[in-house]
């Protein structure tokens, strides 16, 4: 059995990720793909059966955090800013798939882009459910203090 990646441990440690049924589907080099099944508990509009925007935003935020932790320079992260643009309602009954990628990384901040699709739009390369841009802290582990000797 292999050790879980930092991103996998991150996702498993977040209670809302487990409650929403999120799974980490792909991970590597500053990129992540996560998905969430349709669940009637998370319907935002009972008349249409559409999943709430809050559930979609939680998936996108968690996927972005996983992508940061998949970056070679990262050991920890937190959301600084996340802007989500909802393009359309997700199709009721369908899984939602989020993809996130670090597109620029500084010493302390990672900048990300993410997109969320339902199964139909992913298969047809159609209009996504939502897009996002964000900034996340990038903790690369212990740093030397000024004047501290190297070991």
Secondary structure by P-SEA (a helix, b strand, c coil): cccccaaaaaaaacaaaaaacccccccccccbbbbbccccccccccccccccaaaaaaaaaaaaaaaaaaccccccccccbbbbbbcccccccbbbbbbbbbccccccbbbbccccccaaaaaacccccccccbbbbbbcccccccccccc
